[in-house]
Amino acid sequence: MDSIKLNDKKAIPPLGFGVFMVPDDGTCEKAVSGALAAGYRLIDTAAAYMNEQGVGRAIRHSGIDREEVYVTSKLWIQDYGYKAAKKGIDRSLENLGLDYIDLYLIHQPYGDVAGAWKAMEEAVQEGKLRSIGVSNHTVRLLGEILPKMEILPAVDQVECNPYCQQRELRKYMARYGIRTEAWYPLGHGDKKLMTDPVLTALAEKCGKDVGQVILRWHLQEGIIPLPKATSDSHIRGNIDIFDFALSDADMAAIAALDTGKGTHDPEDPANAQRLSAFRIHD
C-alpha cells in the first residue's frame, strides 16, 4: 500500500479505518485489532468519539511497531481556544497511551479555532503532533482561517462519496496542497448509493462489490477514504481494493453521479449550535 505525501512532507496511508460511533466497550478495540490484522495502517478516531482508549489498547496489543501505525484524532469544540486546546491535546495523548499523534484535526469549524490552531502548531514543534489539519471546513470557512495559520492544514476531513464529491472544495484545497479525507465514504450505508445502477454495473464488471468500487474511486481521485466497519467480512472487504482499477470511462460515469449535496452542512447555524452544546468531559 503506497503512501501519500502531505504538504508538510509527511507520509500518510491512502486508506484508513474509521471508528465513529463504535462504542468503547470492547467493540472498538476488537474492530481496530481486526483492521490492523487485515492490513490497515491508518486508524481514525476523535476525542468526541469517546473511544480513543480502545484504539490505543488495540495498537499496543497488536505487536505492530508504533512507527508503522498512523493514528489520527481530533480536538473537540469544548477544548477550543489556546489554553483549553493544550489540555485537550494532552488528554488525547493520555487516552491513546501514545507519545505522539500522527495527525490531529480541528473537528468542527466553530468557536475559537484560531486559538486552538496556535496550540496545535506549538504541539507540532514539541513533537506531540506530527501533522495537523481540519475537518468539516468549507471553502468559505477555510478562507477565513488560513490567513491566521502559520502551518497550513495537511488535510480537511469532510463528507465525500460519489453523491457528494466536494469538487469545488477539492479544487480550492489543491492550491495549498491540502489533501481530502472522506468521512461517510460509503454514504453511511445509504441504500440508494449502494444500489445505484451505475455502481452495481461497475461492481459486476470489476468482479467486486459496490463498496469496493466506491473506495477504489476515492483512491483514484486522490481522496483518502476512512470506511467504518465492525464485521470481519466488511473490514477485510474494504481493504481489498488494490488489485483492480477503474477506467477513465468508469471514473466519468461515477463523476456524473455527483449531486453536490451531502447530509451535513457545516455552515448551517443549527449545526453550529447543536454541536457546540455537546460536551465530552466535565
C-alpha positions as CSV (number, residue, x, y, z in Angstrom):
1,M,0.0,0.0,0.0
2,D,1.8,3.1,-1.2
3,S,1.7,6.2,1.0
4,I,0.7,9.7,0.0
5,K,2.8,12.8,0.7
6,L,1.2,15.6,2.6
7,N,2.1,19.3,2.2
8,D,4.3,19.1,5.3
9,K,6.3,16.3,3.6
10,K,5.0,13.6,6.0
11,A,3.5,10.4,4.6
12,I,0.0,9.1,5.2
13,P,-1.5,5.7,4.1
14,P,-4.0,6.1,1.2
15,L,-6.8,4.2,3.0
16,G,-7.9,4.3,6.6
17,F,-10.2,2.7,9.2
18,G,-12.7,4.9,11.0
19,V,-14.3,4.2,14.4
20,F,-17.1,6.8,14.5
21,M,-19.9,5.5,16.7
22,V,-18.0,2.4,17.6
23,P,-18.5,2.0,21.4
24,D,-15.5,1.7,23.7
25,D,-17.0,-1.4,25.4
26,G,-14.5,-3.8,23.8
27,T,-16.2,-3.3,20.4
28,C,-13.8,-0.6,19.3
29,E,-10.7,-2.4,20.4
30,K,-11.8,-5.6,18.6
31,A,-12.6,-3.8,15.4
32,V,-9.3,-1.9,15.4
33,S,-7.4,-5.1,16.2
34,G,-9.2,-6.8,13.2
35,A,-8.4,-3.9,11.0
36,L,-4.7,-3.9,11.9
37,A,-4.6,-7.7,11.3
38,A,-6.2,-7.2,7.9
39,G,-3.5,-4.7,6.9
40,Y,-4.9,-1.2,7.7
41,R,-2.2,1.1,9.0
42,L,-4.3,4.3,9.3
43,I,-6.7,4.4,12.3
44,D,-9.0,7.5,12.6
45,T,-10.6,8.4,15.9
46,A,-11.6,11.6,17.8
47,A,-12.0,12.8,21.3
48,A,-15.7,13.2,20.7
49,Y,-16.0,9.5,19.6
50,M,-15.2,8.6,23.2
51,N,-13.1,5.6,22.1
52,E,-9.6,6.8,22.0
53,Q,-8.7,4.4,24.8
54,G,-9.9,1.4,22.9
55,V,-7.9,2.5,19.8
56,G,-4.8,2.8,21.9
57,R,-5.3,-0.6,23.5
58,A,-5.6,-2.3,20.1
59,I,-2.5,-0.6,18.8
60,R,-0.4,-1.6,21.9
61,H,-1.7,-5.2,21.8
62,S,-1.2,-5.6,18.0
63,G,2.5,-6.3,18.2
64,I,3.0,-3.8,15.3
65,D,5.7,-1.3,15.6
66,R,4.3,2.1,16.6
67,E,6.0,3.8,13.7
68,E,4.1,1.6,11.3
69,V,0.6,2.7,12.6
70,Y,-0.7,6.1,11.6
71,V,-3.1,7.5,14.2
72,T,-5.5,10.3,13.7
73,S,-7.6,12.0,16.4
74,K,-9.5,15.3,16.6
75,L,-9.9,18.1,19.1
76,W,-13.5,18.8,20.1
77,I,-15.2,22.2,20.2
78,Q,-15.3,22.2,24.0
79,D,-11.5,22.3,24.0
80,Y,-11.0,25.1,21.5
81,G,-9.1,28.2,22.5
82,Y,-5.3,28.2,23.2
83,K,-5.2,27.0,26.8
84,A,-8.1,24.6,26.5
85,A,-6.6,23.1,23.4
86,K,-3.2,22.4,25.0
87,K,-5.1,20.4,27.7
88,G,-7.2,18.7,25.0
89,I,-4.2,17.6,23.1
90,D,-2.6,16.1,26.2
91,R,-5.9,14.4,27.1
92,S,-6.0,12.7,23.7
93,L,-2.4,11.5,24.1
94,E,-3.2,10.2,27.6
95,N,-6.3,8.4,26.3
96,L,-4.5,6.8,23.4
97,G,-1.5,6.0,25.6
98,L,0.9,7.4,22.9
99,D,3.9,9.7,22.9
100,Y,2.7,11.4,19.7
101,I,-0.3,11.5,17.4
102,D,0.4,11.3,13.6
103,L,-2.4,13.6,12.6
104,Y,-4.6,15.8,14.8
105,L,-7.6,17.7,13.5
106,I,-9.8,20.6,14.4
107,H,-13.0,18.6,14.4
108,Q,-15.6,21.3,13.8
109,P,-15.3,24.9,12.4
110,Y,-16.9,26.7,15.4
111,G,-15.7,28.7,18.3
112,D,-12.0,29.8,18.8
113,V,-10.5,27.8,16.1
114,A,-7.6,30.2,15.7
115,G,-6.6,29.8,19.4
116,A,-6.8,26.0,19.2
117,W,-4.8,26.0,16.0
118,K,-2.0,28.0,17.7
119,A,-1.8,25.3,20.4
120,M,-1.7,22.6,17.8
121,E,1.1,24.4,16.0
122,E,3.1,24.5,19.2
123,A,2.4,20.8,19.8
124,V,3.9,20.1,16.4
125,Q,7.1,21.9,17.5
126,E,7.1,20.0,20.8
127,G,6.8,16.6,19.0
128,K,3.4,15.8,20.4
129,L,1.7,16.0,17.0
130,R,3.4,15.2,13.6
131,S,0.8,16.7,11.2
132,I,-2.3,18.9,11.8
133,G,-5.4,19.6,9.8
134,V,-9.0,20.4,9.9
135,S,-12.4,18.7,9.4
136,N,-15.7,19.9,8.1
137,H,-14.3,23.1,6.7
138,T,-15.9,24.5,3.5
139,V,-14.2,26.9,1.0
140,R,-15.5,29.9,2.9
141,L,-14.5,28.6,6.3
142,L,-11.0,27.7,5.1
143,G,-10.7,31.2,3.5
144,E,-11.4,32.7,6.9
145,I,-8.9,30.7,8.9
146,L,-6.0,30.1,6.5
147,P,-4.6,33.7,6.9
148,K,-4.4,33.1,10.7
149,M,-2.3,29.9,10.3
150,E,1.5,29.6,10.3
151,I,1.3,25.9,9.5
152,L,-1.1,25.0,6.7
153,P,-3.6,22.2,7.3
154,A,-2.3,18.9,5.9
155,V,-5.9,17.6,5.3
156,D,-9.5,18.6,5.5
157,Q,-11.7,15.7,6.5
158,V,-15.1,16.1,5.0
159,E,-18.2,14.1,3.9
160,C,-17.3,12.8,0.5
161,N,-18.7,10.0,-1.7
162,P,-19.9,9.6,-5.3
163,Y,-23.1,11.5,-4.4
164,C,-21.2,14.3,-2.6
165,Q,-17.9,14.7,-4.5
166,Q,-16.8,18.1,-3.0
167,R,-15.4,19.3,-6.3
168,E,-15.3,23.0,-5.5
169,L,-13.6,22.4,-2.2
170,R,-11.1,19.9,-3.5
171,K,-10.1,22.4,-6.3
172,Y,-9.7,25.2,-3.7
173,M,-7.6,23.0,-1.4
174,A,-5.3,21.9,-4.2
175,R,-3.9,25.4,-4.3
176,Y,-2.5,24.8,-0.9
177,G,-1.7,21.1,-1.2
178,I,-4.4,20.2,1.3
179,R,-5.5,16.6,1.0
180,T,-9.1,15.5,1.2
181,E,-10.0,12.8,3.7
182,A,-13.5,11.3,3.4
183,W,-15.9,10.5,6.2
184,Y,-19.0,8.6,5.1
185,P,-17.1,7.4,2.1
186,L,-19.8,4.8,1.5
187,G,-22.6,7.2,2.3
188,H,-23.0,5.7,5.8
189,G,-24.6,2.7,4.2
190,D,-27.1,4.8,2.1
191,K,-29.2,2.2,0.4
192,K,-29.7,4.4,-2.7
193,L,-26.0,4.8,-3.1
194,M,-25.2,1.2,-2.5
195,T,-27.8,0.0,-5.1
196,D,-27.1,2.7,-7.7
197,P,-27.4,1.1,-11.1
198,V,-24.1,2.7,-12.3
199,L,-22.2,1.4,-9.3
200,T,-23.8,-2.0,-9.4
201,A,-22.9,-2.4,-13.1
202,L,-19.3,-1.4,-12.4
203,A,-19.1,-3.8,-9.5
204,E,-20.3,-6.7,-11.7
205,K,-17.8,-5.6,-14.4
206,C,-14.9,-5.5,-12.0
207,G,-15.8,-8.6,-10.0
208,K,-16.1,-6.5,-6.8
209,D,-18.9,-5.3,-4.6
210,V,-20.2,-1.7,-4.7
211,G,-18.4,-0.6,-1.6
212,Q,-15.1,-1.7,-3.1
213,V,-15.8,0.2,-6.3
214,I,-16.6,3.3,-4.3
215,L,-13.5,3.1,-2.3
216,R,-11.4,2.5,-5.4
217,W,-13.0,5.6,-6.9
218,H,-11.8,7.6,-3.8
219,L,-8.2,6.3,-4.3
220,Q,-8.1,7.2,-7.9
221,E,-9.5,10.7,-7.2
222,G,-6.6,11.2,-4.6
223,I,-9.1,11.1,-1.7
224,I,-8.2,9.2,1.5
225,P,-11.3,7.3,2.5
226,L,-12.0,6.2,6.1
227,P,-14.6,3.5,6.0
228,K,-16.0,2.2,9.2
229,A,-16.8,-1.5,9.8
230,T,-17.2,-3.8,12.7
231,S,-17.7,-7.2,11.0
232,D,-14.6,-9.1,9.9
233,S,-16.0,-9.5,6.4
234,H,-16.5,-5.8,5.8
235,I,-13.2,-4.9,7.4
236,R,-11.4,-7.3,5.1
237,G,-13.5,-6.4,2.1
238,N,-12.9,-2.7,2.4
239,I,-9.2,-3.0,2.1
240,D,-9.3,-5.5,-0.8
241,I,-9.2,-2.7,-3.4
242,F,-5.6,-2.7,-4.6
243,D,-5.9,-5.5,-7.3
244,F,-8.1,-3.7,-9.8
245,A,-8.5,-0.2,-11.4
246,L,-11.4,1.8,-12.8
247,S,-11.0,3.0,-16.4
248,D,-11.4,6.6,-17.4
249,A,-14.9,5.8,-18.7
250,D,-15.7,4.2,-15.3
251,M,-14.5,7.3,-13.5
252,A,-16.5,9.6,-15.8
253,A,-19.6,7.5,-15.1
254,I,-19.2,7.9,-11.3
255,A,-18.4,11.7,-11.8
256,A,-21.9,12.0,-13.3
257,L,-23.5,10.8,-10.1
258,D,-22.5,13.9,-8.1
259,T,-25.4,15.8,-6.6
260,G,-23.3,18.5,-5.0
261,K,-25.0,17.9,-1.7
262,G,-24.3,15.9,1.5
263,T,-26.1,15.1,4.7
264,H,-24.2,17.7,6.7
265,D,-23.8,21.5,6.1
266,P,-21.0,22.9,8.3
267,E,-22.3,26.4,7.6
268,D,-25.8,25.7,8.9
269,P,-26.2,27.8,12.1
270,A,-28.3,25.0,13.6
271,N,-25.4,22.5,13.3
272,A,-23.1,25.0,14.9
273,Q,-25.5,25.5,17.8
274,R,-26.2,21.7,18.2
275,L,-22.6,20.6,18.1
276,S,-21.2,23.4,20.2
277,A,-23.5,22.4,23.0
278,F,-22.2,18.8,23.0
279,R,-19.7,18.2,25.9
280,I,-17.3,15.3,26.2
281,H,-15.9,15.9,29.7
282,D,-16.6,18.0,32.8
